[in-house]
Amino acid sequence: MSKRIGLTIPDAINEKLERWAEAEGRPVANLCNFIIEKAVREAEERGDVPKQKDIPATESKGK
Protein backbone atom coordinates (compact mmCIF):
# COMPACT_ATOMS: atom_id res chain seq x y z
CA MET A 1 0.00 0.00 0.00
CA SER A 2 1.25 3.50 -0.74
CA LYS A 3 1.20 6.30 1.82
CA ARG A 4 0.83 10.03 1.30
CA ILE A 5 3.02 12.51 3.14
CA GLY A 6 3.23 16.27 3.14
CA LEU A 7 6.42 18.26 3.39
CA THR A 8 7.54 21.84 3.32
CA ILE A 9 10.56 22.80 1.24
CA PRO A 10 12.33 26.10 0.64
CA ASP A 11 11.15 28.13 -2.36
CA ALA A 12 14.56 27.82 -4.04
CA ILE A 13 14.42 24.01 -3.88
CA ASN A 14 10.86 24.00 -5.19
CA GLU A 15 11.86 26.15 -8.14
CA LYS A 16 14.71 23.76 -8.99
CA LEU A 17 12.41 20.75 -8.68
CA GLU A 18 9.88 22.42 -10.98
CA ARG A 19 12.55 23.06 -13.64
CA TRP A 20 13.89 19.50 -13.31
CA ALA A 21 10.42 17.94 -13.50
CA GLU A 22 9.49 20.08 -16.51
CA ALA A 23 12.70 19.06 -18.29
CA GLU A 24 11.77 15.40 -17.75
CA GLY A 25 8.10 15.90 -18.63
CA ARG A 26 6.77 14.70 -15.31
CA PRO A 27 4.93 16.20 -12.33
CA VAL A 28 7.00 17.51 -9.42
CA ALA A 29 5.37 14.97 -7.07
CA ASN A 30 6.44 12.12 -9.34
CA LEU A 31 10.01 13.44 -9.46
CA CYS A 32 10.08 13.78 -5.66
CA ASN A 33 8.84 10.21 -5.31
CA PHE A 34 11.65 9.01 -7.60
CA ILE A 35 14.29 11.00 -5.69
CA ILE A 36 13.12 9.74 -2.29
CA GLU A 37 12.91 6.10 -3.40
CA LYS A 38 16.41 6.30 -4.90
CA ALA A 39 17.83 7.91 -1.75
CA VAL A 40 16.25 5.27 0.51
CA ARG A 41 17.54 2.39 -1.64
CA GLU A 42 21.04 3.87 -1.59
CA ALA A 43 20.87 4.40 2.18
CA GLU A 44 19.79 0.77 2.63
CA GLU A 45 22.71 -0.42 0.51
CA ARG A 46 25.11 1.59 2.72
CA GLY A 47 23.49 0.12 5.84
CA ASP A 48 22.17 3.50 7.02
CA VAL A 49 18.57 2.26 7.34
CA PRO A 50 18.02 0.00 10.37
CA LYS A 51 16.57 -3.42 9.62
CA GLN A 52 12.86 -3.77 10.25
CA LYS A 53 12.15 -5.50 13.55
CA ASP A 54 9.27 -7.89 13.93
CA ILE A 55 6.74 -6.32 16.29
CA PRO A 56 4.15 -8.64 17.85
CA ALA A 57 0.60 -7.90 16.66
CA THR A 58 -0.47 -6.95 20.21
CA GLU A 59 2.02 -4.06 20.35
CA SER A 60 1.66 -0.81 18.46
CA LYS A 61 3.04 2.70 18.66
CA GLY A 62 1.32 4.98 21.10
CA LYS A 63 0.16 2.25 23.46
N, C-alpha and C positions, 0 to 999 in steps of 0.2 A: 504494500500500500504506500502511496506517496503522501507526504506531509507538506503543508504550506507553512512558510515562515515569513515574517516581515522583518525588514532591516532598514536602518537609516544609514546613508552613506553621504560623504561630503559632496557638494555640488561639482567640484572639479573631477572627482572620480566618476560621478554619474555622466558628466559630459563626455568623458573618455569612453565609457562603456557604450554610450549612445553612438558615438562615431564608429567604434569597433563593430557593434552589432549591425549598424547600417552597412558597413563595408562587407560584412558577411551575409547580408540579406536575411537577418533573423531578428526576432524581438530581443530586447534587452534581458527580459526574464529568462529566455532560453539560453542566452550567452552566459548569464550568471549561473544558471544551473550547471552548464558545461564546466565552467571555471571551478565551481565548488566541488563537483564530482571528481574532477582531475586532481585538485589539491588534496582531497581526502584519500584518494587511491595512492597518491605519492607519499603522503604521510604514513599510511598503513605500511607501505613497502619499506619505509625507513624505520618502522617500529615506533613511531610517535603516537599512534592511536592505541590505547590500551585494548587488550582482548576483551570481548564481551564475556561477562560472567553469567553463569546460569543462576537466575533468581527464582526460588520456589514460587509457585503460583499464589500462595497465601500471602506473600510479601509484595508490597508495592510502595512507590515513593509517596511520602506524605502521611504514611500511617505509622 
